[in-house]
Amino acid sequence: MRFPSPKNAARELTWIQPQVYDRTRGENELFDFRSPTIDNTQCGEPIVHSHPRIRLYSTAVIWLASCVLVLWQAVASRGAPPLAAMIQAPADDPRANDQAFNPMEAAKQVAEEAGPPRKAVIVPLKGAIDSRLAFSFLRRLELAKDRNPDLLIVEIDSPGGLLEESKQIAYQLRDIDWARTVAYIPQKALSGGAIVALGCDDIVMEPFARLGDVGVMFFDAESFAFRFVEEKLISDFVTDMRSLAEAKGRPGALAEAMIYKDAEVFRVQNIDTGEFDYMTEKDLEAADPDGTVWKKLNLVVETQKGRFLDLTGRRALELGIAQATENNLQDALNRYNVQGRPEVLPDSWIDSVIFYLNLPWVTAILFIVGLVSLYAELQMPGIGAGAAISALCFALYFWSHWMGGTVGWLEILLFVLGVAFVLLEIFVIPGFGVTGLAGALLIVASLIMAGQRVVIPETRYDLISLRNTVLSLVVAGFSVAAFAYAVRNRVRGGRGIFSKLILAPPDVEPEPVEQDPALAETQAGKTALRERPGELVGKIGTTATALRPAGKVHVAGRNVEAVAADGEFIDRGCRVRLEEFQANRYVVREEESV
C-alpha cells in the first residue's frame, strides 16, 4: 500500500465524493454526482467541497488514515491473511462471502491463534548428540518439568550424533504431556537433530535453517572409513521414525525419505475428498492398488533418488513438516504469546560431572573404594580415615544419582536403615543374624534402586541401567572379598597364592638395640623400645579393645597390638593367650572360661 501525496489525495477526494444538492428533495439530502438515477438537468450545480480549508483537512485525514491502515496491516499480518486477500478473496475462498475487513476482528483472530499468555522454558540442545549430551538433556527436562511451564522450547542446533541417544530424546519429547513442545531451529537440525525435532509437537524454523539428512552410518574397520548402513538393516528404524512423525501429524513418507536416499515421495490427492497427502510408491500401491482413491500428482523434488531429504525452513513449512518460520527466537516467542522472559536451562559443567559419576565403571570404583574402606575401618576401633572415605564414596554415588533424577528420599532412607541395622548387628547384637542380613539386603536394594528411573524395568534403557548397576555391585563384592582374603593372609603371615614362588628369608634373630634408660622410663608403654619382640608369646592377657579382628591386648602391665587368630571377633574384656608374634603384632586366641 502506498501513501498518497497531499496533492493527489485532494484530487482523489474530489473524484470519490463529488456531491450535489437537490432542491426538490430537501436541503439536507446529498446524492452522488455520477449516479445514473440523478437527472442533472433537474439538479442544481454540483457542490464540490473544494474550499481550501476543507481540502487541507481532507488531505490530512486521508493521509493519516492510510498510515494507520498500513501499520495495522503490519501488526495483524502475522496471524491474519493479507489485507488485500481479506478485501478481495477469490470466488472459491470461503472468505469470499464474509463481511468487509474489520481490524478489530483481525486482532481478535491473532489473539485466538496465539492462545492465552504462556509460561515457557527453553532447553538448548547444541552440538553433537552423544551419551553425555543426552544425559544432560534428559536431566534438564526433569528440571523443566519442576518449573511447571505451559510451553517447552527445545532450541536445536546440531549436526547429528549417536542413533540410540537421539531416539531416546525424541521418544521422551513425544511422551511429554505436561507442556506443549516446540522445536526451534535457528541454523540446522540434521541427522540425530532431525530425529529429536520430529518428536516435538511443533517445529518452528528460521527461513534458511536446515532439517533432515538422517543417514545412518557405521565405522567399517576393514576400510577404516564410515559407511552408510544397508536399508534392510534399518527397516525397524524407518518404521519407528514414520510412527514418530505421524504421531505429531506429519507425513510419514517424508520422514522415511530423510532416512532412505532412494525413497521417492509424491504429492497425492484424494479423488473423493480433495485431501492432499504425501506417499511413496509403495505406500500408494498398498493404499490404492486400483488407483481409484488417490491421484498421484508431482514428485517432491528433494526426494529424488540418491539423496537424503534435506529441507530449508520455507520448504519444510510448505510440505507440512514445520508449523511456522520465524526470523528469530523472539518472534517465535511472540507467536506463542509467551509471557515474560523464559527461563533457559543450558548445558553446564555440573552436567558433565554428574554424567561421569553415573558411568558404570565410575559407579563400580565408588562401590569398591567405599566397601573396602568400610571393611578396613571395621578392623580397627574408632572412626578414622576408612569411615570418612567410605562415607564420601557413597555420598558421591547418591548425590550424582539424585541430580540425575534416579534417587529419591526412599532410596536414601533404605540405605541409612541398612547401615544402622549392620552397625546394630556388629556392636550391639552378638553374632551375625537376622538384623545384619536385613541391613545388608536394604543396602543392596537401595543401591540398585538408586540407579533406576523406575522400580520395575519397562524399557530397554531400564534393563541396561539395571544390568550396569548389578554388575558394578558384583564387581565391588568380589573386590572386597579379595581384599579381605589378602589382609587375612597378611595378618597370619602368609603370602597367598604366590607363596611358592617366593623364597623364604633365613631365620635370623635380630640383634637387640641398646636403649637409653631415661628414654625407656618415659616410654614405659612402648613395648618395642623396652622388650625384645615376641617375648610375650605364651602369656595370658585381657582384650583392652574389641578385636575385629585387630585391636589391643593388656598384658604384663601394658597394651600391645594384637590380632585375633583366624580372623574371629573377640569382645572387650575377654581372656586371650598370645600364641605367636607376626608382622609387629601378636596373634591371640580366646581362652575358654574355666
C-alpha positions as CSV (number, residue, x, y, z in Angstrom):
1,M,0.0,0.0,0.0
2,R,1.4,3.4,-1.0
3,F,1.0,6.7,0.9
4,P,-0.9,9.2,-1.3
5,S,0.6,12.6,-1.6
6,P,-1.4,15.6,-0.3
7,K,-1.9,16.9,-3.8
8,N,-3.2,13.6,-5.2
9,A,-5.2,13.0,-2.1
10,A,-7.2,16.1,-2.6
11,R,-7.8,15.2,-6.3
12,E,-8.9,11.7,-5.2
13,L,-11.3,13.1,-2.6
14,T,-12.8,15.3,-5.2
15,W,-13.3,12.4,-7.6
16,I,-14.6,10.0,-5.0
17,Q,-17.0,12.3,-3.2
18,P,-18.5,14.9,-5.7
19,Q,-21.9,15.6,-4.3
20,V,-24.9,17.7,-5.4
21,Y,-27.7,19.4,-3.7
22,D,-31.3,18.6,-4.8
23,R,-33.6,21.4,-4.0
24,T,-36.6,19.3,-4.8
25,R,-35.7,16.6,-2.2
26,G,-34.8,18.7,0.8
27,E,-32.0,20.8,1.9
28,N,-30.1,18.1,3.7
29,E,-30.1,15.4,1.0
30,L,-26.9,14.9,-1.0
31,F,-26.5,12.5,-3.9
32,D,-23.6,11.1,-5.9
33,F,-23.0,13.2,-8.9
34,R,-22.1,10.2,-11.0
35,S,-25.3,8.2,-10.1
36,P,-27.4,7.4,-13.2
37,T,-30.6,7.9,-11.2
38,I,-29.9,11.6,-10.9
39,D,-31.1,13.9,-13.6
40,N,-28.6,16.6,-13.9
41,T,-31.0,18.9,-15.7
42,Q,-33.2,18.9,-12.7
43,C,-30.5,19.4,-10.2
44,G,-28.6,22.5,-9.3
45,E,-24.9,22.9,-9.8
46,P,-22.7,20.3,-8.3
47,I,-21.4,21.3,-4.9
48,V,-17.8,20.2,-4.7
49,H,-16.0,20.5,-1.4
50,S,-13.2,22.5,-2.9
51,H,-12.8,25.1,-0.2
52,P,-9.1,25.5,0.6
53,R,-9.5,24.7,4.3
54,I,-11.8,21.7,3.6
55,R,-9.2,20.4,1.1
56,L,-6.5,20.7,3.6
57,Y,-8.4,18.9,6.3
58,S,-9.5,16.2,3.9
59,T,-5.9,15.6,2.8
60,A,-4.7,15.3,6.3
61,V,-7.4,12.8,7.2
62,I,-6.8,10.6,4.2
63,W,-3.0,10.6,4.8
64,L,-3.4,9.7,8.5
65,A,-5.9,7.0,7.7
66,S,-3.5,5.5,5.1
67,C,-0.7,5.4,7.7
68,V,-3.0,3.7,10.3
69,L,-4.1,1.1,7.8
70,V,-0.5,0.3,6.8
71,L,0.6,0.0,10.4
72,W,-2.4,-2.1,11.3
73,Q,-1.7,-4.4,8.3
74,A,1.9,-4.9,9.5
75,V,0.7,-5.9,13.0
76,A,-2.2,-8.1,12.0
77,S,-0.5,-9.9,9.1
78,R,1.3,-12.3,11.5
79,G,-1.9,-14.2,12.4
80,A,-4.3,-12.9,9.8
81,P,-4.4,-13.1,6.0
82,P,-3.1,-10.2,4.0
83,L,-5.3,-7.1,3.8
84,A,-5.8,-7.5,0.1
85,A,-6.9,-11.1,0.5
86,M,-9.4,-10.1,3.2
87,I,-10.9,-7.4,1.0
88,Q,-10.8,-9.3,-2.3
89,A,-11.0,-13.1,-1.7
90,P,-11.2,-15.4,-4.7
91,A,-14.5,-16.9,-5.6
92,D,-13.6,-20.4,-4.2
93,D,-12.3,-19.0,-1.0
94,P,-14.7,-19.4,1.9
95,R,-14.0,-15.9,3.0
96,A,-15.5,-14.5,-0.2
97,N,-18.9,-14.2,1.4
98,D,-17.6,-12.8,4.6
99,Q,-18.1,-9.2,5.6
100,A,-15.6,-6.5,4.8
101,F,-12.3,-6.5,6.6
102,N,-12.6,-5.4,10.3
103,P,-9.3,-4.5,12.0
104,M,-10.7,-5.4,15.5
105,E,-11.8,-8.8,14.3
106,A,-8.4,-9.5,12.7
107,A,-6.7,-8.6,16.0
108,K,-9.0,-10.9,17.9
109,Q,-8.2,-13.7,15.4
110,V,-4.5,-13.3,16.0
111,A,-5.0,-13.4,19.8
112,E,-7.1,-16.6,19.5
113,E,-4.4,-18.3,17.4
114,A,-1.6,-17.3,19.8
115,G,-3.7,-18.5,22.8
116,P,-3.6,-17.3,26.3
117,P,-0.4,-16.0,27.9
118,R,2.1,-18.8,28.3
119,K,5.0,-19.6,30.6
120,A,7.9,-21.0,28.7
121,V,11.1,-22.8,29.5
122,I,14.0,-23.1,26.9
123,V,16.2,-26.2,26.9
124,P,19.0,-25.9,24.4
125,L,20.3,-28.9,22.5
126,K,23.5,-27.8,20.8
127,G,26.4,-29.8,19.4
128,A,26.9,-33.5,18.5
129,I,24.5,-35.7,20.4
130,D,26.5,-38.2,22.4
131,S,25.9,-40.0,25.7
132,R,26.9,-37.1,27.8
133,L,24.7,-34.6,26.0
134,A,21.7,-36.9,26.0
135,F,22.1,-37.5,29.8
136,S,22.4,-33.7,30.3
137,F,19.4,-33.0,28.2
138,L,17.2,-35.6,29.9
139,R,18.2,-34.3,33.3
140,R,17.3,-30.7,32.3
141,L,14.0,-32.0,31.0
142,E,13.2,-33.1,34.6
143,L,14.3,-29.7,35.9
144,A,12.0,-28.0,33.3
145,K,9.1,-30.2,34.5
146,D,9.6,-28.9,38.0
147,R,9.1,-25.3,36.7
148,N,5.5,-26.3,35.6
149,P,5.7,-24.5,32.2
150,D,3.0,-24.3,29.5
151,L,5.5,-24.3,26.7
152,L,8.7,-26.3,26.4
153,I,11.0,-24.9,23.7
154,V,13.9,-27.1,22.5
155,E,16.4,-24.9,20.7
156,I,18.2,-27.4,18.4
157,D,21.4,-26.6,16.6
158,S,23.0,-30.0,16.0
159,P,24.8,-31.8,13.1
160,G,23.7,-35.1,14.4
161,G,25.1,-37.7,16.7
162,L,24.6,-41.2,18.1
163,L,21.4,-43.0,16.9
164,E,20.2,-44.6,20.2
165,E,20.7,-41.4,22.2
166,S,18.8,-39.3,19.6
167,K,15.9,-41.8,19.6
168,Q,15.8,-41.8,23.4
169,I,15.5,-38.0,23.4
170,A,12.9,-38.0,20.7
171,Y,10.7,-40.6,22.5
172,Q,11.0,-38.7,25.7
173,L,9.8,-35.5,24.0
174,R,7.0,-37.4,22.2
175,D,5.6,-38.7,25.5
176,I,5.6,-35.3,27.3
177,D,2.1,-34.4,28.5
178,W,2.8,-31.6,30.9
179,A,3.6,-29.0,28.3
180,R,3.4,-28.2,24.6
181,T,6.8,-29.0,23.0
182,V,8.2,-26.7,20.3
183,A,11.5,-27.4,18.4
184,Y,13.1,-24.1,17.4
185,I,15.8,-24.5,14.7
186,P,17.9,-21.4,14.1
187,Q,20.5,-23.0,11.9
188,K,20.4,-26.8,11.5
189,A,18.9,-29.9,12.9
190,L,20.5,-32.7,10.8
191,S,20.6,-36.5,11.3
192,G,20.1,-37.0,15.1
193,G,18.9,-33.4,15.5
194,A,16.1,-34.0,12.9
195,I,15.0,-37.1,14.9
196,V,14.7,-35.0,18.0
197,A,12.8,-32.3,16.2
198,L,10.2,-34.9,14.9
199,G,9.4,-35.8,18.5
200,C,8.1,-32.3,19.3
201,D,4.5,-31.0,18.8
202,D,5.6,-28.1,16.7
203,I,8.6,-27.3,14.6
204,V,9.5,-23.6,14.1
205,M,12.5,-22.8,11.8
206,E,14.2,-19.8,10.6
207,P,13.6,-19.4,6.8
208,F,17.0,-20.7,5.7
209,A,17.6,-23.3,8.5
210,R,18.1,-26.9,7.5
211,L,16.2,-30.0,8.7
212,G,16.7,-33.7,7.6
213,D,19.5,-35.8,6.2
214,V,19.1,-38.7,8.6
215,G,21.6,-41.1,7.0
216,V,22.6,-43.9,9.4
217,M,26.3,-44.6,9.3
218,F,28.7,-47.1,10.9
219,F,32.5,-47.3,11.1
220,D,34.0,-50.0,8.8
221,A,37.2,-51.3,10.4
222,E,38.3,-53.0,7.3
223,S,38.3,-49.9,5.1
224,F,38.9,-47.6,8.1
225,A,36.0,-45.3,7.0
226,F,32.4,-44.5,7.7
227,R,29.8,-46.1,5.5
228,F,26.0,-45.9,5.2
229,V,24.1,-48.8,6.8
230,E,22.2,-51.0,4.3
231,E,18.5,-50.3,4.0
232,K,17.4,-53.8,5.1
233,L,19.3,-53.4,8.4
234,I,17.4,-50.2,9.4
235,S,13.9,-51.1,8.4
236,D,12.8,-51.2,12.0
237,F,14.2,-47.7,12.5
238,V,12.3,-46.4,9.4
239,T,9.1,-47.8,10.9
240,D,9.8,-46.0,14.2
241,M,10.5,-42.7,12.5
242,R,7.4,-42.9,10.4
243,S,5.3,-43.5,13.5
244,L,7.1,-40.7,15.4
245,A,6.3,-38.2,12.6
246,E,2.7,-39.4,12.2
247,A,2.1,-39.2,15.9
248,K,2.6,-35.4,15.6
249,G,0.6,-35.1,12.4
250,R,3.5,-35.0,9.9
251,P,3.8,-37.0,6.7
252,G,5.4,-40.3,7.4
253,A,6.7,-40.7,3.9
254,L,8.8,-37.5,4.2
255,A,10.3,-38.9,7.4
256,E,11.2,-42.0,5.5
257,A,12.8,-40.0,2.8
258,M,15.1,-38.5,5.4
259,I,16.5,-42.0,6.1
260,Y,16.2,-43.8,2.7
261,K,18.1,-41.9,0.0
262,D,16.2,-43.8,-2.8
263,A,12.7,-43.2,-1.4
264,E,10.8,-41.0,-3.8
265,V,7.8,-39.2,-2.4
266,F,4.9,-37.9,-4.4
267,R,2.2,-35.4,-3.6
268,V,-1.2,-37.1,-4.0
269,Q,-4.8,-36.0,-3.8
270,N,-7.8,-37.9,-2.6
271,I,-10.3,-38.1,-5.6
272,D,-13.4,-38.0,-3.4
273,T,-12.5,-35.5,-0.7
274,G,-9.8,-33.5,-2.4
275,E,-7.5,-34.0,0.5
276,F,-3.7,-33.7,-0.2
277,D,-1.0,-36.0,1.3
278,Y,2.5,-37.4,0.6
279,M,3.2,-41.0,-0.2
280,T,5.9,-43.2,-1.6
281,E,5.3,-45.6,-4.5
282,K,4.9,-48.5,-2.0
283,D,2.5,-46.5,0.1
284,L,0.4,-45.7,-2.9
285,E,0.3,-49.3,-4.1
286,A,-0.7,-50.5,-0.6
287,A,-3.3,-47.9,0.0
288,D,-4.8,-47.8,-3.5
289,P,-3.8,-50.7,-5.7
290,D,-6.6,-49.9,-8.3
291,G,-5.9,-46.2,-8.5
292,T,-9.5,-45.2,-7.7
293,V,-8.9,-43.4,-4.4
294,W,-5.7,-41.4,-4.7
295,K,-4.4,-39.4,-7.7
296,K,-0.7,-39.1,-8.0
297,L,0.4,-35.5,-8.7
298,N,4.0,-34.3,-8.7
299,L,7.2,-35.6,-7.3
300,V,8.8,-33.8,-4.3
301,V,12.0,-32.7,-6.0
302,E,14.0,-33.0,-2.8
303,T,13.3,-36.8,-2.7
304,Q,14.9,-37.7,-5.9
305,K,16.9,-41.0,-5.9
306,G,20.4,-40.8,-4.5
307,R,19.8,-38.0,-1.9
308,F,18.5,-37.8,1.6
309,L,15.7,-35.4,2.2
310,D,17.1,-32.1,3.4
311,L,14.7,-29.1,3.7
312,T,15.0,-25.4,4.4
313,G,12.6,-23.7,6.7
314,R,10.4,-22.4,4.0
315,R,10.3,-25.7,2.2
316,A,9.6,-27.6,5.4
317,L,6.6,-25.3,6.0
318,E,5.3,-25.9,2.5
319,L,5.5,-29.7,2.9
320,G,3.9,-29.7,6.4
321,I,7.0,-30.8,8.3
322,A,7.3,-27.4,10.1
323,Q,4.4,-25.4,11.5
324,A,6.0,-22.0,11.1
325,T,9.0,-20.0,10.1
326,E,10.3,-17.1,12.2
327,N,13.2,-14.7,11.8
328,N,14.5,-15.1,15.4
329,L,13.6,-16.6,18.7
330,Q,11.8,-13.5,19.9
331,D,9.4,-13.8,17.0
332,A,8.8,-17.4,17.9
333,L,8.0,-16.5,21.5
334,N,5.6,-13.8,20.3
335,R,3.9,-16.4,18.1
336,Y,3.0,-18.4,21.2
337,N,2.2,-15.4,23.3
338,V,5.0,-16.2,25.8
339,Q,4.6,-14.1,29.0
340,G,7.7,-12.6,30.4
341,R,11.3,-13.7,29.8
342,P,11.5,-17.5,29.5
343,E,13.9,-19.4,31.8
344,V,16.9,-21.0,29.9
345,L,18.3,-24.3,31.2
346,P,21.7,-24.6,29.5
347,D,24.2,-27.4,29.4
348,S,26.8,-26.7,32.1
349,W,29.9,-28.3,33.7
350,I,27.8,-29.7,36.5
351,D,26.1,-31.9,34.0
352,S,29.4,-33.3,32.9
353,V,30.4,-34.1,36.5
354,I,27.1,-35.8,37.1
355,F,27.3,-37.8,33.8
356,Y,30.8,-39.2,34.6
357,L,29.8,-40.1,38.1
358,N,26.9,-42.0,36.7
359,L,29.1,-44.1,34.3
360,P,29.0,-47.8,35.2
361,W,32.8,-48.1,35.6
362,V,32.9,-45.0,37.9
363,T,30.0,-46.4,39.9
364,A,31.9,-49.7,40.3
365,I,35.0,-47.8,41.5
366,L,32.9,-45.9,44.1
367,F,31.4,-49.2,45.3
368,I,34.8,-50.8,45.5
369,V,36.6,-48.0,47.3
370,G,33.6,-47.4,49.6
371,L,33.2,-51.1,50.7
372,V,36.9,-51.7,51.0
373,S,37.3,-48.6,53.2
374,L,34.4,-49.7,55.3
375,Y,35.9,-53.2,55.8
376,A,39.2,-51.7,56.8
377,E,37.5,-49.4,59.3
378,L,35.7,-52.3,60.9
379,Q,39.1,-54.0,61.6
380,M,40.2,-51.0,63.7
381,P,38.5,-49.4,66.6
382,G,37.1,-45.9,66.4
383,I,36.1,-43.7,63.5
384,G,39.0,-43.0,61.2
385,A,40.0,-42.5,57.6
386,G,38.3,-45.6,56.3
387,A,34.9,-44.5,57.6
388,A,35.4,-41.0,56.1
389,I,36.4,-42.4,52.6
390,S,33.6,-44.8,52.6
391,A,31.1,-42.1,53.5
392,L,32.5,-39.8,50.8
393,C,32.1,-42.5,48.1
394,F,28.6,-43.4,48.9
395,A,27.7,-39.7,49.3
396,L,29.0,-39.0,45.8
397,Y,27.1,-42.0,44.4
398,F,23.7,-40.9,45.9
399,W,24.3,-37.2,45.1
400,S,25.1,-37.9,41.4
401,H,22.1,-40.1,41.0
402,W,19.9,-37.6,42.9
403,M,21.0,-34.9,40.4
404,G,20.5,-37.5,37.6
405,G,16.8,-37.9,38.6
406,T,17.0,-41.6,39.8
407,V,17.3,-41.2,43.5
408,G,14.6,-40.0,45.9
409,W,14.2,-40.0,49.6
410,L,13.1,-43.6,49.6
411,E,16.5,-44.9,48.4
412,I,18.3,-42.7,50.9
413,L,16.1,-43.9,53.8
414,L,16.6,-47.6,52.8
415,F,20.4,-47.1,52.7
416,V,20.5,-45.3,56.1
417,L,18.3,-48.1,57.7
418,G,20.5,-50.8,56.2
419,V,23.7,-49.2,57.6
420,A,22.0,-48.8,61.0
421,F,21.0,-52.5,61.1
422,V,24.5,-53.6,60.2
423,L,26.1,-51.5,62.9
424,L,23.5,-52.7,65.3
425,E,24.4,-56.3,64.5
426,I,28.2,-55.6,64.9
427,F,28.3,-53.6,68.1
428,V,25.1,-54.5,69.9
429,I,23.8,-57.9,68.9
430,P,26.4,-60.7,69.0
431,G,26.9,-62.9,66.0
432,F,25.6,-62.5,62.5
433,G,21.8,-63.0,62.4
434,V,18.6,-61.6,61.0
435,T,19.4,-57.9,61.8
436,G,22.7,-58.0,59.9
437,L,21.2,-59.9,57.0
438,A,18.3,-57.5,56.8
439,G,20.7,-54.5,56.8
440,A,22.8,-55.9,54.0
441,L,19.7,-56.6,51.9
442,L,18.4,-53.0,52.5
443,I,21.8,-51.6,51.4
444,V,21.9,-53.6,48.2
445,A,18.3,-52.8,47.4
446,S,18.9,-49.1,47.9
447,L,22.0,-49.1,45.7
448,I,20.2,-50.9,42.9
449,M,17.1,-48.7,43.1
450,A,19.3,-45.6,43.1
451,G,20.5,-46.5,39.6
452,Q,17.0,-46.9,38.1
453,R,14.3,-44.5,37.0
454,V,11.6,-47.0,37.8
455,V,11.4,-49.9,40.3
456,I,10.4,-52.4,37.7
457,P,12.2,-52.1,34.3
458,E,9.8,-51.1,31.5
459,T,12.0,-50.3,28.5
460,R,15.3,-51.4,27.0
461,Y,17.1,-48.5,28.6
462,D,15.8,-49.5,32.1
463,L,17.1,-53.0,31.6
464,I,20.6,-51.7,30.5
465,S,20.7,-49.5,33.6
466,L,19.7,-52.4,35.9
467,R,22.4,-54.6,34.3
468,N,25.1,-52.0,34.8
469,T,24.2,-51.4,38.5
470,V,24.1,-55.1,39.3
471,L,27.4,-55.7,37.6
472,S,29.0,-52.8,39.5
473,L,27.8,-54.3,42.8
474,V,29.1,-57.8,41.8
475,V,32.5,-56.5,40.9
476,A,32.6,-54.5,44.1
477,G,31.7,-57.6,46.1
478,F,34.4,-59.7,44.6
479,S,36.9,-56.9,45.1
480,V,36.1,-56.7,48.8
481,A,36.3,-60.4,49.2
482,A,39.8,-60.4,47.5
483,F,40.9,-57.6,49.8
484,A,39.7,-59.4,52.9
485,Y,41.5,-62.5,51.8
486,A,44.7,-60.7,51.2
487,V,44.5,-58.9,54.5
488,R,43.8,-62.1,56.4
489,N,46.8,-63.8,54.9
490,R,49.0,-60.9,55.6
491,V,47.9,-60.8,59.2
492,R,48.6,-64.5,59.6
493,G,52.0,-64.2,57.8
494,G,51.0,-66.0,54.6
495,R,51.8,-64.9,51.1
496,G,48.7,-66.1,49.3
497,I,48.7,-68.0,46.1
498,F,52.3,-66.7,45.2
499,S,53.9,-68.1,48.3
500,K,55.5,-71.0,46.4
501,L,57.2,-68.5,44.0
502,I,58.9,-66.5,46.7
503,L,61.9,-67.8,48.7
504,A,61.5,-67.5,52.5
505,P,64.2,-65.4,54.2
506,P,66.7,-67.1,56.6
507,D,65.6,-67.4,60.2
508,V,68.0,-64.7,61.6
509,E,67.5,-63.4,65.1
510,P,67.7,-59.6,65.2
511,E,70.3,-58.1,67.5
512,P,69.0,-56.2,70.5
513,V,69.2,-52.5,70.4
514,E,70.5,-50.7,73.5
515,Q,68.2,-48.0,74.8
516,D,68.8,-45.0,77.0
517,P,67.4,-45.9,80.4
518,A,65.9,-42.5,80.8
519,L,64.1,-42.8,77.5
520,A,62.9,-46.3,78.4
521,E,61.4,-45.0,81.6
522,T,59.5,-42.2,79.8
523,Q,58.1,-44.7,77.3
524,A,57.1,-47.5,79.5
525,G,54.0,-48.2,77.3
526,K,56.0,-48.8,74.2
527,T,56.9,-52.4,74.2
528,A,59.0,-52.2,71.0
529,L,61.5,-50.0,72.8
530,R,61.6,-51.9,76.1
531,E,61.4,-55.6,75.3
532,R,62.6,-57.8,72.6
533,P,59.9,-58.6,70.0
534,G,58.0,-61.8,70.8
535,E,59.0,-62.2,74.4
536,L,55.3,-62.2,75.5
537,V,54.4,-65.2,73.5
538,G,52.6,-67.7,75.7
539,K,51.4,-65.2,78.2
540,I,47.7,-64.6,79.1
541,G,46.2,-61.1,78.7
542,T,42.9,-59.3,78.5
543,T,41.5,-57.5,75.5
544,A,41.7,-53.8,76.1
545,T,39.5,-53.2,73.0
546,A,37.3,-55.4,70.9
547,L,39.3,-57.4,68.4
548,R,37.6,-57.2,65.0
549,P,39.9,-58.9,64.3
550,A,42.7,-56.3,65.2
551,G,42.9,-54.3,68.4
552,K,44.8,-54.0,71.7
553,V,45.5,-56.5,74.4
554,H,46.6,-55.6,78.0
555,V,49.3,-58.0,79.2
556,A,52.2,-57.7,81.6
557,G,51.1,-54.2,82.7
558,R,51.0,-52.7,79.2
559,N,49.0,-52.7,76.0
560,V,50.3,-54.4,72.8
561,E,49.0,-54.6,69.3
562,A,47.2,-57.8,68.6
563,V,45.0,-59.6,66.1
564,A,42.6,-62.5,66.6
565,A,43.6,-65.8,65.2
566,D,41.6,-67.0,62.2
567,G,40.1,-63.5,61.8
568,E,37.5,-64.1,64.5
569,F,35.9,-61.3,66.6
570,I,36.7,-61.1,70.3
571,D,34.8,-58.7,72.6
572,R,36.5,-56.4,75.0
573,G,37.5,-57.8,78.4
574,C,38.0,-61.4,77.3
575,R,41.0,-63.5,78.4
576,V,43.3,-64.3,75.5
577,R,46.6,-66.2,75.0
578,L,49.4,-64.7,72.9
579,E,50.3,-67.5,70.6
580,E,52.8,-66.0,68.2
581,F,54.4,-62.8,67.0
582,Q,54.0,-61.8,63.3
583,A,54.2,-58.5,61.4
584,N,54.9,-56.5,64.6
585,R,51.8,-57.7,66.4
586,Y,50.8,-60.7,68.5
587,V,48.4,-63.3,67.2
588,V,46.0,-64.2,70.1
589,R,43.3,-66.8,70.7
590,E,40.5,-66.5,73.2
591,E,40.9,-68.6,76.3
592,E,38.0,-70.8,77.3
593,S,36.3,-69.9,80.5
594,V,37.0,-72.2,83.4
